[in-house]
């Protein structure tokens, strides 16, 4: 049986410019939610506490964020430029990545677990 890769392995498998984006996002998420843990789930870096807080993934042309459909509904206009499918946001690599917005989504998801 193959060993499940670590997030470090996942990041190392990406192009240099994408690695920088993933490292920065990982750092910002860890700083904002230090109680959360990380794992690979569904082949993606995942932040979780008791439940999944957020998934993220490197794609060919964009950073994919998977914050759950309810979160997307709540943030509506703030994320309308990034919607692609139900439960999915795409942030093109050739544009500025809105790290603070992504962290805000993750913090919201984390807070929803507490109720």
N, C-alpha and C positions, 0 to 999 in steps of 0.2 A: 504494500500500500504506500502511495506517495505521501510524503510529509506535507502538511498544509503550510503554504508559504507564510512568512511573516509580513507585516506591513513594510518593514525595511526591504525585504526581498521584492515586494510588489513595486515599491518606488524605484529600486535599483534597475528593474526591468524596463523602465520608461526612458524616453529620450531625455537628454540633459535639461532642456528647457522645461519639460513637463515635470521632471524630478524636482526642480526648484519650486514650481507651483504646488506640488503635492506636499513637499516639506513645509512650506510656509503655511498651508492650510492645516496640516497636522499640528503644527506648533500653536497656531491660533486657537484651534479647537481644544487642545490640551490645556492651554492657558485659561480659556473661558470656562471649561468644565473639568477641572482637575480630579473630580471624584469619579469620572467615567473611565472605562477601560477600552482597549482597542482589540480588535480581532479581524481576521478575514472571514467574511460571510458572503455567500453567493459569489465568491471570487473577487470581492471588493473590500477595501478598508472600511471598517465599521466602528463606530463609536457607540458604546452601550453602557448602561448602568444595570438595572434589573431587566430592562427591555432595550431594544435598539433605539438609539437617539437619531442617528443619521448614517447613511451610506454615502460613499463618494467613489468615483472611478475615473481613471484616465481613459479617454477615448481618442480616436485618431485625430480629431480636430477640436475637441472640446473636453472640458471637465464636466462630468456628469454628477449631479447631486440628486439624491433620492430622499427627500424630507417627509414623504407621506402626503397623500391627497388632501387631508384635512388642513395640514400646515399650508399647503399651496393655496387653499381656499381662504384661509385667514389672512395671508399676506398679499393676496390679490394684486392690486396695482403696483406694489413694490417690486414684484417679480414678473410682471406681465411680459417684459421684454425677453425673458429667459425661458418661458414655458415651451415645452415641446410635446409632452404627453402627460397623461394623468400620473401624478406622483413623481414627475421627472423635470429637472431643470438642466439646461445646457448653457455653459459659459464658454464661449469660443476662446481658444488660446490666443487669437490675434487681437483680442480686446482685453481691457483691464478686468481682472478677476475681482469681483466685489466680496472680498474676504469677510468684511464686517457683516454684510448681509447674510452670508452663509453661516457665520457664527450665530447671528441673531436667530436664524431658523433652527439651528441645533439647540440653542438655549431654550427656545420656545418648546421644542419637542421634549427636552429634558424636564422642563417645568410641568408639562402636561402629564408626565408619569407620576407626579406627586399627588394627583387628585383622583 
